[in-house]
Amino acid sequence: MSATDESDLAGAYAGERIFLIGNGPSLAETPLDALQDEYTMAMNKIDLIYDAVDWRPDFYVCTHRLESVNSQLRRSIKLHERLEATHSFLDADLQGLVSEPDSEITFLHVNYMQDIQQPNPMNVDTATVRAAAKQWLKSYWSYDISQFVWAFHTMYVAAQLSLWMGFDQIYFVGTDLGHGKPVHMRINNGIDPISYKGRKFQYFRTAHQENKLISAIVNGLSTKFLLYVRKIGGINLILGPDKDHFDPSYQGQTIAENPDAELERSHVVIKRICEYEDVRVRNATLGGELEVYPRVSLHELLCNE
């Protein structure tokens, strides 16, 4: 399939199931080789686990902007470009990183929710997302990826791709949640100043609505200070081994991490959309703290087939 032809994938997997592979710490204990005969979709720096397993994903997703792609992620993108059995979905902004235009790649036009100032699932509270009208949620979901996809987090993009390809069963694996407190969040109140991209009015309005003004001020000042230190010192503020992913070298704790509340909201939207579309969605992660979906045992799921 060419880099511009995605028509063969639309609806091609109707009636099938897919496992969406997150990069949480539980992945190191997950029997990925048992998924060899299943459809799987992985993302970002999943290749850090390849030395330990024979499994490789059928689909790979990376929707980072070019300016946020470090050398480690660049290697991951290039590696998946060379995997003949893996189809990659990449932000169109990353086309310059691809050296083989005839590779199994689909480039995506990505709409990033954090660029939108009006209320959207990324910048409102979880209760609002849970109670939101169906049409409002659907307005932040792409049913035709040839037009665009919405980026909340990479897993959010993966879920849109899965429904577009026709899968009617989705199982999450390695989606732990339970991230540690980001270094700039002196008080983990679920409102991350980083995600507001300098939109102070929106940030403090949300904090006021949720009665979290004091913690928002503390976190805002902490973030401003750390960003200043990074600017004058030229450092990335990575503070030791990464405990939020399956590999300690994955990323490290930085000031740009997102709190669990934001991640949870993206899963609430996924769950509600899947319910509307009659798609079965379950969490098969080994442990973790993602309780948005009903849980199923990965072992029983695979043994019953």
C-alpha positions as CSV (number, residue, x, y, z in Angstrom):
1,M,0.0,0.0,0.0
2,S,1.4,3.4,-0.9
3,A,1.9,6.2,1.6
4,T,-1.2,8.0,0.3
5,D,-3.6,5.2,-0.2
6,E,-5.6,4.3,2.9
7,S,-8.8,3.2,1.1
8,D,-8.0,-0.5,1.4
9,L,-8.0,-0.2,5.2
10,A,-11.4,1.5,5.6
11,G,-13.8,-1.0,7.1
12,A,-11.5,-3.9,6.2
13,Y,-11.6,-5.5,9.6
14,A,-15.4,-5.5,10.2
15,G,-16.2,-8.2,12.9
16,E,-12.6,-8.6,14.0
17,R,-11.0,-7.7,17.4
18,I,-7.9,-5.6,18.0
19,F,-5.6,-5.2,21.0
20,L,-4.4,-1.6,21.5
21,I,-1.0,-1.7,23.2
22,G,-0.1,1.0,25.6
23,N,3.4,1.6,27.0
24,G,2.7,1.3,30.7
25,P,5.0,-0.5,33.1
26,S,2.8,-3.6,33.1
27,L,3.8,-4.2,29.5
28,A,7.1,-5.7,30.7
29,E,5.2,-8.5,32.4
30,T,2.6,-8.9,29.5
31,P,3.0,-12.1,27.3
32,L,3.1,-10.1,24.1
33,D,4.2,-13.2,22.1
34,A,0.7,-14.7,22.9
35,L,-0.7,-11.9,20.7
36,Q,1.1,-13.0,17.6
37,D,-2.1,-14.3,16.0
38,E,-4.2,-11.3,17.1
39,Y,-4.5,-7.9,15.4
40,T,-2.5,-5.4,17.4
41,M,-1.7,-1.7,17.3
42,A,1.2,-0.2,19.2
43,M,2.7,3.3,19.4
44,N,5.6,5.7,19.9
45,K,8.6,3.9,21.5
46,I,7.2,0.4,21.6
47,D,10.3,-0.9,19.9
48,L,12.2,-0.6,23.2
49,I,10.6,-3.9,24.1
50,Y,11.4,-5.7,20.8
51,D,14.7,-7.3,22.1
52,A,12.7,-9.2,24.7
53,V,9.9,-10.5,22.4
54,D,9.3,-11.9,18.9
55,W,5.9,-10.1,18.6
56,R,5.6,-7.2,16.3
57,P,2.4,-5.0,15.9
58,D,0.2,-5.0,12.8
59,F,-0.2,-1.3,13.1
60,Y,2.0,1.5,14.5
61,V,0.9,5.0,15.5
62,C,2.9,8.2,16.1
63,T,1.2,11.5,16.1
64,H,3.8,13.8,17.6
65,R,4.6,17.1,16.0
66,L,8.0,17.2,14.4
67,E,9.5,19.6,16.9
68,S,8.7,17.2,19.7
69,V,10.4,14.2,18.1
70,N,13.7,13.4,19.9
71,S,16.4,11.1,18.6
72,Q,14.9,8.1,20.4
73,L,11.5,8.5,18.8
74,R,13.0,9.3,15.5
75,R,14.7,5.8,15.6
76,S,11.4,4.2,16.5
77,I,9.7,5.8,13.4
78,K,12.5,4.7,11.1
79,L,12.5,1.2,12.5
80,H,8.7,0.8,11.9
81,E,9.1,2.2,8.4
82,R,11.3,-0.9,7.7
83,L,8.9,-3.5,9.2
84,E,7.2,-5.0,6.2
85,A,4.4,-6.5,8.2
86,T,3.5,-3.3,10.1
87,H,1.5,-0.5,8.7
88,S,2.4,2.9,10.2
89,F,0.1,5.8,10.8
90,L,2.1,9.0,11.2
91,D,1.3,12.7,11.6
92,A,1.7,14.3,8.2
93,D,4.2,16.7,9.9
94,L,6.6,13.7,10.0
95,Q,6.8,13.0,6.3
96,G,10.3,14.4,6.1
97,L,11.5,11.7,8.4
98,V,10.5,9.0,6.0
99,S,13.0,7.9,3.4
100,E,11.0,5.2,1.6
101,P,7.8,6.8,0.2
102,D,6.4,3.5,-0.9
103,S,6.5,2.1,2.6
104,E,3.4,0.8,4.4
105,I,2.5,4.3,5.8
106,T,-0.6,6.5,6.0
107,F,0.0,10.1,6.8
108,L,-2.6,11.7,9.0
109,H,-3.8,15.3,9.2
110,V,-4.0,15.8,12.9
111,N,-6.2,18.3,14.8
112,Y,-4.7,18.8,18.2
113,M,-7.3,19.6,20.9
114,Q,-4.8,21.6,23.0
115,D,-4.7,24.1,20.1
116,I,-8.4,24.8,20.5
117,Q,-9.5,27.4,23.1
118,Q,-13.2,26.7,23.2
119,P,-14.3,23.9,25.6
120,N,-13.3,20.5,24.4
121,P,-12.8,17.1,26.1
122,M,-9.2,17.9,26.8
123,N,-9.7,21.1,28.8
124,V,-12.9,20.5,30.7
125,D,-13.3,18.4,33.8
126,T,-14.1,14.6,33.8
127,A,-17.6,15.1,35.1
128,T,-18.4,17.3,32.1
129,V,-17.1,14.7,29.7
130,R,-19.1,12.0,31.3
131,A,-22.3,14.0,31.1
132,A,-21.7,15.6,27.7
133,A,-24.2,15.3,24.8
134,K,-23.5,12.6,22.2
135,Q,-23.2,15.1,19.3
136,W,-20.6,17.2,21.2
137,L,-18.4,14.2,21.8
138,K,-18.8,13.0,18.2
139,S,-17.6,16.5,17.0
140,Y,-14.3,15.6,18.6
141,W,-14.1,12.1,16.9
142,S,-13.0,11.3,13.4
143,Y,-15.0,8.8,11.5
144,D,-13.0,9.3,8.3
145,I,-9.3,9.4,8.8
146,S,-8.7,10.4,5.2
147,Q,-10.0,13.9,6.3
148,F,-8.3,14.2,9.7
149,V,-8.0,12.7,13.2
150,W,-8.4,14.3,16.6
151,A,-5.4,14.1,18.9
152,F,-6.0,13.9,22.6
153,H,-3.4,11.3,23.3
154,T,-1.9,8.7,21.0
155,M,-4.3,6.0,22.3
156,Y,-7.2,8.3,21.4
157,V,-5.9,8.3,17.8
158,A,-5.5,4.6,17.9
159,A,-9.1,4.1,18.9
160,Q,-10.4,6.3,16.1
161,L,-8.3,4.3,13.6
162,S,-9.7,1.1,15.0
163,L,-13.3,2.0,14.5
164,W,-12.5,3.4,11.1
165,M,-11.0,0.1,10.1
166,G,-14.1,-1.7,11.2
167,F,-13.0,-3.5,14.4
168,D,-15.9,-4.1,16.7
169,Q,-14.0,-5.4,19.7
170,I,-11.2,-3.3,21.3
171,Y,-9.0,-4.5,24.2
172,F,-6.5,-2.3,26.0
173,V,-3.2,-3.9,27.1
174,G,-0.4,-2.0,28.9
175,T,-2.6,0.9,29.6
176,D,-1.8,1.3,33.3
177,L,-2.6,4.9,34.1
178,G,-1.4,5.6,37.6
179,H,1.3,7.9,36.5
180,G,3.3,9.6,39.1
181,K,2.9,13.3,39.9
182,P,4.5,15.4,37.2
183,V,7.5,17.4,38.6
184,H,5.8,20.8,37.9
185,M,2.6,19.8,39.6
186,R,3.4,20.6,43.2
187,I,-0.2,19.8,44.0
188,N,-1.7,17.1,41.8
189,N,-5.1,18.7,41.3
190,G,-5.7,17.3,37.8
191,I,-5.4,20.7,36.1
192,D,-2.1,20.8,34.2
193,P,-0.8,24.3,33.3
194,I,1.4,22.8,30.6
195,S,-1.6,21.6,28.6
196,Y,-3.0,25.1,28.5
197,K,-0.1,26.4,26.4
198,G,0.0,29.8,28.0
199,R,-3.7,30.4,28.0
200,K,-3.8,31.8,31.5
201,F,-7.4,32.9,31.4
202,Q,-8.7,29.5,30.4
203,Y,-6.4,27.8,33.0
204,F,-7.6,29.9,35.9
205,R,-11.2,29.9,34.8
206,T,-11.2,26.1,34.9
207,A,-9.5,26.2,38.3
208,H,-12.1,28.6,39.6
209,Q,-14.9,26.4,38.3
210,E,-13.5,23.4,40.1
211,N,-12.6,25.3,43.3
212,K,-8.9,24.7,42.8
213,L,-7.6,28.2,42.5
214,I,-4.9,28.0,45.2
215,S,-3.4,24.8,43.9
216,A,-3.6,26.2,40.4
217,I,-1.6,29.3,41.5
218,V,1.0,27.0,43.2
219,N,1.3,24.8,40.1
220,G,1.4,27.7,37.7
221,L,4.2,29.4,39.6
222,S,6.1,26.1,39.8
223,T,5.7,25.5,36.1
224,K,6.8,29.0,35.3
225,F,9.9,28.7,37.4
226,L,10.9,25.3,36.0
227,L,10.4,26.5,32.4
228,Y,12.6,29.5,33.2
229,V,15.3,27.2,34.6
230,R,15.1,25.0,31.5
231,K,15.4,28.0,29.2
232,I,18.4,29.6,30.9
233,G,20.1,26.3,31.7
234,G,19.4,24.5,28.4
235,I,18.3,21.3,30.2
236,N,15.3,19.1,29.7
237,L,14.6,18.5,33.4
238,I,14.5,14.7,33.1
239,L,14.7,13.5,36.7
240,G,16.0,10.0,36.7
241,P,14.5,6.7,35.4
242,D,11.1,6.6,33.9
243,K,8.6,4.7,36.2
244,D,5.6,5.4,34.0
245,H,6.5,3.1,31.1
246,F,7.7,-0.4,30.5
247,D,11.3,0.6,30.0
248,P,13.2,2.9,32.5
249,S,14.9,4.7,29.5
250,Y,11.6,5.4,27.8
251,Q,11.4,9.1,28.6
252,G,12.2,10.0,32.1
253,Q,10.1,12.3,34.4
254,T,9.8,15.7,32.7
255,I,7.8,18.8,33.3
256,A,5.7,18.0,30.2
257,E,3.9,14.9,31.4
258,N,0.2,14.9,31.6
259,P,-1.7,14.0,34.8
260,D,-4.0,11.0,35.0
261,A,-7.1,13.1,35.0
262,E,-6.4,14.2,31.5
263,L,-5.7,10.6,30.3
264,E,-8.8,9.4,32.0
265,R,-11.0,11.9,30.2
266,S,-9.7,10.6,26.8
267,H,-10.7,7.1,27.8
268,V,-14.1,8.3,28.9
269,V,-14.7,9.7,25.4
270,I,-13.5,6.5,23.8
271,K,-15.8,4.4,26.0
272,R,-18.8,6.5,25.2
273,I,-18.2,6.6,21.5
274,C,-17.7,2.9,21.4
275,E,-21.0,2.4,23.2
276,Y,-22.7,4.6,20.7
277,E,-21.2,2.6,17.8
278,D,-21.9,-0.8,19.4
279,V,-18.2,-1.6,19.8
280,R,-17.2,-3.8,22.7
281,V,-14.3,-2.2,24.6
282,R,-12.6,-3.7,27.6
283,N,-9.4,-3.3,29.7
284,A,-7.1,-6.4,29.6
285,T,-4.2,-4.6,31.2
286,L,-2.3,-6.5,33.9
287,G,-3.1,-4.3,36.9
288,G,-2.8,-0.6,36.6
289,E,-5.4,2.0,37.6
290,L,-7.5,2.5,34.4
291,E,-11.1,1.6,35.6
292,V,-13.1,3.4,32.9
293,Y,-13.8,0.2,31.1
294,P,-14.9,-3.2,32.4
295,R,-11.9,-5.5,33.0
296,V,-11.2,-8.8,31.4
297,S,-8.4,-11.3,32.0
298,L,-6.0,-11.3,29.1
299,H,-5.1,-15.0,29.8
300,E,-8.8,-16.0,29.7
301,L,-9.4,-13.9,26.7
302,L,-6.7,-15.6,24.7
303,C,-7.3,-19.2,26.1
304,N,-11.0,-19.1,25.2
305,E,-10.2,-18.6,21.6
